[in-house]
Amino acid sequence: MLPETETARIATGSGAVLTGDLAVPHGARGAVAFAHGSGSSRHSPRNRAVAGVLRDAGLATLLFDLLTEDEERTDTVTAEHRFDIPLLGRRLVAAVDWLAAQTSTAGLPIGLFGASTGAAAALVAAAQRPERVRAVVSRGGRPDLAGDALERVGAPVLLIVGGEDREVLRLNERAAARLTAPCSVHVVPGATHLFEEPGTLDQAAEAARDWFVRMSRETVPR
């Protein structure tokens, strides 16, 4: 059975309204919000591929645009927003609060999946919403850009990195050393930054699925 899908309109509190796609499988056990990387959108084929794997495991998924259309047009020219981690973190917090307020996802444990700079935004949001965010996964991310928020994250964190993405792997290992929350670095052999090699994105998606499913099993319903 295909999951029920709806268009999300997420108010940020600063006047900006973000657009997203929420898909909720029947009997969903948790919900995962996606934060895409720099210069991307909710239509990211890699994030959508991962989202499909999560939905097959009974997890609702929210893919949304971190920037408005006007901001996106400006960013395409100036790149002034894509590395604004505090801004992106606030946008993701708004998405977490939105999920908690929806009838179809209220009460579900919430996970965050971040790619590239979206991983830093996910960690910032997790630090700001410790009572709602129960797990974080980064794929090819830049958790180091989360700065001081790393020490304030309480949710378990999975850092997925390509084995051939050596500089990003080094940055992830440094970030992992700063995290006080439970953390694991999962290296996908042979994968580069975008996980374009055959089978590597599948491995990343399966690792993320297992991490979020464990989140849903370990959470006591409230």
ChimeraX attribute file (.defattr): number of C-alpha atoms within 10 A of each C-alpha:
attribute: neighborCount
match mode: 1-to-1
recipient: residues
	/A:1	5
	/A:2	10
	/A:3	18
	/A:4	12
	/A:5	14
	/A:6	12
	/A:7	13
	/A:8	19
	/A:9	16
	/A:10	21
	/A:11	16
	/A:12	17
	/A:13	10
	/A:14	8
	/A:15	7
	/A:16	16
	/A:17	19
	/A:18	19
	/A:19	19
	/A:20	22
	/A:21	17
	/A:22	23
	/A:23	24
	/A:24	23
	/A:25	22
	/A:26	15
	/A:27	11
	/A:28	19
	/A:29	24
	/A:30	28
	/A:31	31
	/A:32	28
	/A:33	25
	/A:34	29
	/A:35	32
	/A:36	30
	/A:37	25
	/A:38	17
	/A:39	15
	/A:40	18
	/A:41	18
	/A:42	19
	/A:43	14
	/A:44	13
	/A:45	11
	/A:46	17
	/A:47	22
	/A:48	16
	/A:49	13
	/A:50	21
	/A:51	25
	/A:52	15
	/A:53	16
	/A:54	24
	/A:55	23
	/A:56	13
	/A:57	18
	/A:58	20
	/A:59	30
	/A:60	31
	/A:61	31
	/A:62	27
	/A:63	26
	/A:64	25
	/A:65	22
	/A:66	31
	/A:67	22
	/A:68	13
	/A:69	14
	/A:70	9
	/A:71	15
	/A:72	20
	/A:73	12
	/A:74	13
	/A:75	17
	/A:76	12
	/A:77	8
	/A:78	10
	/A:79	15
	/A:80	12
	/A:81	19
	/A:82	22
	/A:83	18
	/A:84	14
	/A:85	21
	/A:86	16
	/A:87	16
	/A:88	24
	/A:89	25
	/A:90	20
	/A:91	27
	/A:92	28
	/A:93	23
	/A:94	19
	/A:95	27
	/A:96	24
	/A:97	17
	/A:98	17
	/A:99	27
	/A:100	18
	/A:101	12
	/A:102	10
	/A:103	8
	/A:104	19
	/A:105	20
	/A:106	15
	/A:107	17
	/A:108	24
	/A:109	27
	/A:110	29
	/A:111	31
	/A:112	29
	/A:113	30
	/A:114	27
	/A:115	26
	/A:116	22
	/A:117	27
	/A:118	33
	/A:119	31
	/A:120	29
	/A:121	35
	/A:122	35
	/A:123	35
	/A:124	28
	/A:125	28
	/A:126	31
	/A:127	22
	/A:128	18
	/A:129	17
	/A:130	14
	/A:131	12
	/A:132	20
	/A:133	28
	/A:134	24
	/A:135	28
	/A:136	29
	/A:137	29
	/A:138	30
	/A:139	30
	/A:140	28
	/A:141	26
	/A:142	23
	/A:143	31
	/A:144	21
	/A:145	23
	/A:146	23
	/A:147	14
	/A:148	13
	/A:149	20
	/A:150	23
	/A:151	16
	/A:152	17
	/A:153	25
	/A:154	22
	/A:155	24
	/A:156	21
	/A:157	26
	/A:158	22
	/A:159	27
	/A:160	24
	/A:161	28
	/A:162	24
	/A:163	18
	/A:164	16
	/A:165	19
	/A:166	13
	/A:167	11
	/A:168	21
	/A:169	23
	/A:170	12
	/A:171	15
	/A:172	22
	/A:173	17
	/A:174	13
	/A:175	20
	/A:176	21
	/A:177	11
	/A:178	16
	/A:179	19
	/A:180	15
	/A:181	15
	/A:182	13
	/A:183	17
	/A:184	14
	/A:185	15
	/A:186	18
	/A:187	18
	/A:188	20
	/A:189	13
	/A:190	15
	/A:191	22
	/A:192	18
	/A:193	19
	/A:194	16
	/A:195	23
	/A:196	12
	/A:197	13
	/A:198	10
	/A:199	12
	/A:200	18
	/A:201	21
	/A:202	16
	/A:203	18
	/A:204	24
	/A:205	21
	/A:206	16
	/A:207	18
	/A:208	25
	/A:209	22
	/A:210	13
	/A:211	18
	/A:212	30
	/A:213	19
	/A:214	12
	/A:215	22
	/A:216	23
	/A:217	12
	/A:218	11
	/A:219	13
	/A:220	9
	/A:221	10
	/A:222	6
